Amino acid sequence: MTRPLAIKYNSQTGAFQGLQEMSDTELSNTFNSLGLAVASKPSASGNLTVNVNGTGTVIGGFTDTSRPDPVNSHPVGTTILESSYVFNQILQSETGSPTRPVEWSNNAIRQMSDASINEYIFDKFVAALSGKSTGSYVLQPNEPTGGTWVQLYTITNSIQGAGNTTYLWRKTNASPPSSKRPLKISDNLREMTDNEIATLFGDYANYVIDTGKGKYAVSDGPPAGGTWVKMGETLSDTIRNLGNVSYTGYFTRTYSGGYYQPYSVDYTGYFTRTYYLNYTGSYTGSYNRAVATSTPIYYSGRLAGYTPGVGYTPISKTYSGTYNTTTTGQVAGPTRTVNGSYFVPSSSQGSVPRSYTGLTVLSSTATVSNINLWIRTG
């Protein structure tokens, strides 16, 4: 098994000097072309792509926890809110007829075998991906440097007043340090184009499935088995701490009561009295006058004689003068002042302070979990 062949030129004159095996640096252009084939796949459905909450093989996850109440809230419960992010990588085998580079083996120029391509192209391409070449994925808050990066998914660590976000990035292009290309067998030996190098993608997908190299994983530490390289920065799920804190709270209380209102009042009393009235005018009165009479006396049916006597005859006479009469009426008494008090009912509401000790959301935080994005290289 040998490396792919490329044309050798004189470094000073540029003259053709023959063929030579390509170094890792000279293969950088090949890796970029193969990376373009990887990066051109739809982010949520393309083969070998990594997505969040999509489809494919689950490669790990992140659970964001947070509290429903802001800092200094009290009293609070222990309820925790959760949001889940599931990372997947689509891993599908492929068939096809790739354009193969050539190698020098058994004293002849031949198309590279599967074993040679795996060792000298795919193994080294995966190593290039771990160094953030075209087609690689990175998990971190800020856009990585070097080349063109596309922000695919947002992962949030929610925490009251201090949340932060991390993004899943994919590199879509770069400027490789070498322009050399591997050779292919055609009507003659010719350099491969980007599109011809891209035909190796199907074999590369099968290589990833068969060997595990080039697979991604999401976990705190590197997964067991193989060699894993961290891609980006650690994403932490943090949450506000809880603690019992003494505080003064207020509650509204409704109460009913009343009070006595003093008063002072003056009044005049009345009473009934009979009194005399003097009138001046004319009135008619009467008097009796004595009249001499003689009344016969009878005894046993015979007249015995007469008895002298005096009779009285009433006589009316009109007089003028002053006379008295009586009447009954209401008479005002003396004015008096009476002092006293009377009850006034009332009802009201008010805020009443009270001291409590309750579970409170603190400003300090605790780390619940960590994740990293890893790529397997060996």
C-alpha positions in Angstrom: 0.0 0.0 0.0 1.4 3.4 -1.0 0.3 6.9 -1.2 -1.4 8.5 -4.2 0.8 9.8 -7.0 1.1 13.4 -8.2 3.2 15.2 -10.7 6.5 16.5 -9.5 7.6 19.9 -10.8 11.0 21.6 -10.4 10.5 24.1 -7.5 12.5 26.8 -9.3 11.7 26.3 -13.0 8.4 24.6 -12.8 9.6 22.0 -15.3 8.1 18.5 -15.2 10.3 16.1 -13.3 8.2 12.9 -13.1 5.8 11.5 -10.5 6.0 11.3 -6.7 4.0 10.1 -3.8 2.0 12.9 -2.1 2.8 14.1 1.4 0.1 14.9 4.0 0.6 18.6 3.2 0.2 18.0 -0.5 -2.9 16.0 0.2 -4.6 19.0 1.9 -6.2 20.1 -1.4 -7.6 16.6 -1.8 -9.0 16.7 1.8 -10.6 20.1 1.0 -12.3 18.7 -2.1 -13.6 15.7 -0.2 -14.6 18.0 2.7 -16.6 20.1 0.2 -18.5 16.9 -0.7 -19.3 16.4 3.0 -20.2 20.0 3.6 -22.5 20.1 0.6 -25.0 17.7 2.1 -28.2 19.1 3.6 -27.6 19.9 7.2 -30.6 17.9 8.5 -30.8 15.0 6.1 -27.5 14.6 4.3 -25.4 11.5 4.9 -22.8 11.8 7.6 -24.3 15.2 8.7 -24.7 16.0 12.4 -28.0 17.6 13.5 -29.9 18.5 16.6 -33.4 17.1 17.3 -33.5 15.7 13.9 -33.1 12.2 12.4 -30.3 9.7 12.3 -28.3 7.8 14.9 -28.4 9.3 18.4 -24.8 10.3 19.3 -25.6 12.1 22.6 -27.7 14.9 24.1 -27.8 17.9 26.3 -30.5 18.7 28.9 -30.9 22.4 29.8 -32.3 22.8 33.3 -33.6 26.1 34.8 -35.8 27.4 37.6 -39.1 29.1 36.9 -38.5 31.9 39.4 -36.0 34.8 39.2 -33.2 35.4 41.7 -34.3 36.4 45.2 -37.8 34.9 44.7 -39.2 33.4 47.9 -40.7 31.2 49.0 -40.3 28.9 46.0 -40.6 25.2 45.2 -38.1 22.8 43.9 -39.6 22.6 40.4 -37.0 22.4 37.6 -37.8 23.2 33.9 -36.0 21.1 31.3 -35.3 21.4 27.6 -33.7 18.6 25.7 -31.3 18.7 22.7 -30.7 15.4 21.0 -27.7 15.1 18.7 -27.8 12.8 15.7 -25.5 11.7 12.9 -26.9 10.3 9.8 -25.0 7.1 8.9 -26.1 5.5 5.7 -24.1 3.1 3.5 -23.6 4.0 -0.2 -22.8 2.3 -3.5 -21.2 3.8 -6.5 -18.2 3.8 -8.8 -15.7 6.4 -7.6 -12.8 7.8 -9.6 -9.8 6.3 -7.9 -6.4 7.9 -7.6 -3.3 6.0 -8.7 -0.4 4.6 -6.7 2.9 2.9 -7.4 2.6 -0.7 -6.4 4.1 -4.0 -7.6 6.4 -2.0 -9.9 3.5 -0.5 -11.8 1.1 2.4 -11.7 -2.3 1.1 -10.5 -5.6 2.4 -9.2 -5.4 2.6 -5.4 -6.9 -0.3 -3.5 -9.6 0.1 -0.9 -7.0 -0.5 1.8 -4.7 2.2 0.3 -7.5 4.7 0.1 -8.6 4.0 3.7 -5.0 4.4 5.0 -3.7 7.3 2.9 -6.7 9.3 2.2 -9.6 8.5 4.5 -7.5 8.1 7.7 -5.7 11.3 7.0 -8.9 13.1 6.0 -10.4 12.2 9.4 -7.2 13.6 11.0 -7.7 16.8 9.0 -11.3 17.0 10.1 -10.1 16.9 13.7 -7.9 19.8 12.9 -11.0 21.7 11.7 -10.6 21.3 7.9 -13.5 21.7 5.4 -16.4 19.5 6.3 -15.8 19.4 10.1 -18.2 20.3 12.9 -17.4 22.4 16.0 -19.5 23.1 19.1 -18.7 26.5 20.7 -20.3 29.9 21.4 -18.2 31.9 18.8 -17.5 31.3 15.2 -14.2 29.4 14.7 -11.4 31.1 12.9 -10.0 30.1 9.5 -12.2 29.4 6.5 -15.9 29.7 6.1 -18.2 28.5 8.9 -22.0 28.1 8.9 -24.0 28.3 12.1 -26.4 25.3 12.0 -28.1 24.9 15.4 -28.4 26.9 18.7 -28.2 25.2 22.1 -29.2 27.4 25.1 -28.1 27.1 28.7 -31.0 28.9 30.4 -30.3 30.6 33.7 -32.2 33.6 35.1 -30.4 36.7 34.3 -27.3 35.0 32.9 -28.2 32.6 30.1 -25.8 31.8 27.3 -25.9 30.1 23.9 -23.7 27.7 22.1 -23.8 26.9 18.4 -23.1 23.9 16.2 -20.9 25.1 13.3 -19.9 23.4 10.0 -16.9 24.4 7.9 -17.9 24.8 4.3 -14.7 25.9 2.7 -11.0 26.8 3.2 -7.9 27.7 1.3 -5.6 24.6 1.4 -1.9 25.1 1.6 -1.2 23.0 -1.5 -2.7 23.0 -5.0 -1.4 19.5 -5.9 -4.0 16.9 -7.0 -3.8 13.2 -7.2 -3.5 11.5 -10.6 -6.1 9.3 -12.2 -5.9 6.8 -15.1 -7.7 8.1 -18.2 -6.5 8.1 -21.8 -3.4 9.2 -20.0 -2.5 10.2 -16.4 -4.4 13.3 -15.5 -5.0 15.3 -12.3 -8.3 14.7 -10.7 -10.9 17.5 -10.5 -12.8 18.5 -7.4 -15.9 16.7 -8.7 -13.8 13.5 -9.3 -12.4 13.6 -5.8 -16.0 14.1 -4.5 -16.9 10.8 -6.0 -14.9 9.2 -3.1 -17.7 10.4 -0.7 -19.7 7.1 -1.0 -16.7 5.0 -0.1 -15.8 7.4 2.7 -19.3 7.0 4.2 -18.9 3.2 4.2 -15.5 3.6 5.8 -17.0 5.7 8.6 -19.7 3.1 9.2 -17.3 0.2 9.1 -14.4 1.6 11.1 -16.1 4.1 13.3 -13.5 6.7 12.4 -15.1 10.0 11.4 -18.1 9.4 13.7 -19.1 12.2 16.1 -20.2 11.8 19.7 -21.6 14.2 22.3 -20.6 13.5 25.9 -18.7 14.9 28.9 -15.6 12.9 28.4 -14.4 11.0 25.3 -16.4 7.8 24.6 -14.9 4.4 25.3 -13.0 2.7 22.5 -10.8 4.4 19.9 -9.2 7.7 19.8 -11.4 10.8 20.1 -10.6 14.5 19.6 -12.6 17.3 21.2 -14.2 19.7 18.7 -14.8 23.0 20.2 -15.6 24.1 23.8 -17.3 22.5 26.8 -21.0 23.3 27.1 -22.2 23.4 30.7 -25.7 23.2 32.0 -25.9 25.5 35.0 -28.7 26.3 37.4 -29.3 28.8 40.2 -28.9 27.4 43.7 -31.6 27.3 46.3 -31.2 28.2 50.0 -33.3 29.1 53.1 -33.2 32.9 53.6 -34.9 35.1 56.3 -37.0 37.9 54.9 -39.9 40.1 55.7 -43.0 39.5 53.7 -46.3 41.4 53.6 -49.8 40.1 53.4 -53.1 41.9 53.1 -55.6 41.6 56.0 -59.2 42.7 56.1 -60.6 43.6 59.5 -63.9 45.0 60.9 -64.3 47.1 64.0 -65.5 50.5 65.0 -65.0 53.3 67.5 -67.0 55.6 69.8 -67.6 59.1 68.6 -68.2 61.7 71.4 -70.8 64.4 70.9 -72.3 67.5 72.6 -75.7 68.8 71.8 -77.9 71.7 73.0 -81.7 71.2 73.1 -84.9 72.9 74.4 -87.5 70.9 76.2 -91.2 71.5 76.3 -93.8 70.8 79.0 -97.7 71.2 79.3 -99.1 73.9 81.6 -102.5 75.2 82.4 -102.7 79.0 82.6 -105.2 81.8 82.9 -106.1 84.2 80.2 -107.7 87.6 80.8 -110.2 88.8 78.3 -112.1 92.2 78.0 -115.4 92.2 76.3 -119.2 92.0 76.7 -121.0 88.9 78.0 -124.5 88.1 79.2 -125.0 86.9 82.7 -128.1 86.1 84.9 -129.3 86.6 88.4 -132.3 85.6 90.6 -134.8 88.1 92.0 -136.9 87.3 95.0 -140.7 87.3 94.4 -143.3 87.1 97.2 -145.8 84.3 96.8 -148.5 82.6 98.7 -149.1 78.9 98.3 -152.2 77.3 99.7 -151.8 74.4 102.2 -154.1 71.4 101.9 -154.7 68.9 104.7 -156.7 65.7 104.2 -158.5 67.1 101.2 -159.4 70.4 102.7 -157.9 73.8 102.5 -156.3 74.7 105.7 -155.0 78.1 104.7 -152.0 79.9 102.9 -148.4 79.9 103.7 -146.5 83.0 102.8 -143.1 82.5 101.1 -140.5 84.0 98.7 -139.8 82.7 95.2 -136.9 83.5 92.8 -137.2 84.6 89.1 -134.1 84.4 86.9 -133.2 87.6 85.1 -130.8 88.0 82.1 -128.5 91.0 81.9 -125.7 92.1 79.5 -122.5 93.2 81.1 -119.2 94.7 79.8 -115.9 94.2 81.6 -112.9 91.8 82.2 -113.3 88.2 82.8 -111.0 85.2 83.2 -110.7 81.8 81.5 -108.3 78.9 81.6 -106.3 77.1 78.7 -103.8 74.3 78.4 -100.6 74.6 76.1 -97.0 73.7 75.5 -94.4 75.8 77.2 -90.7 75.9 76.3 -88.4 75.0 79.1 -84.8 76.0 79.7 -82.1 75.1 77.1 -79.9 72.2 78.2 -76.5 70.7 76.9 -76.2 66.9 76.8 -72.8 65.2 76.3 -72.3 61.5 75.3 -70.9 59.2 72.7 -72.1 56.8 70.0 -70.6 53.8 68.2 -69.4 54.1 64.6 -68.8 50.8 62.7 -65.9 50.5 60.1 -64.1 48.0 57.8 -60.7 48.3 56.1 -57.7 46.5 54.6 -54.0 46.9 55.2 -50.6 45.3 54.5 -49.2 43.6 57.5 -45.4 42.8 57.7 -44.3 39.4 58.9 -40.9 37.7 59.2 -40.4 34.4 57.3 -37.6 31.9 56.5 -38.2 30.4 53.1 -36.6 28.6 50.2 -35.1 31.3 48.0 -33.5 31.4 44.5 -29.9 32.5 45.1 -27.5 34.3 42.7 -24.9 31.6 42.9 -25.0 28.7 40.4 -24.2 25.1 40.2 -23.1 23.0 37.3 -25.5 20.2 36.5 -23.7 18.6 33.6 -21.2 19.1 30.8 -21.0 18.0 27.2 -18.4 18.2 24.4 -18.4 17.3 20.8 -15.9 14.6 19.8 -14.7 13.1 16.5 -13.2 9.7 16.4 -9.8 9.5 14.6 -8.6 6.1 15.5 
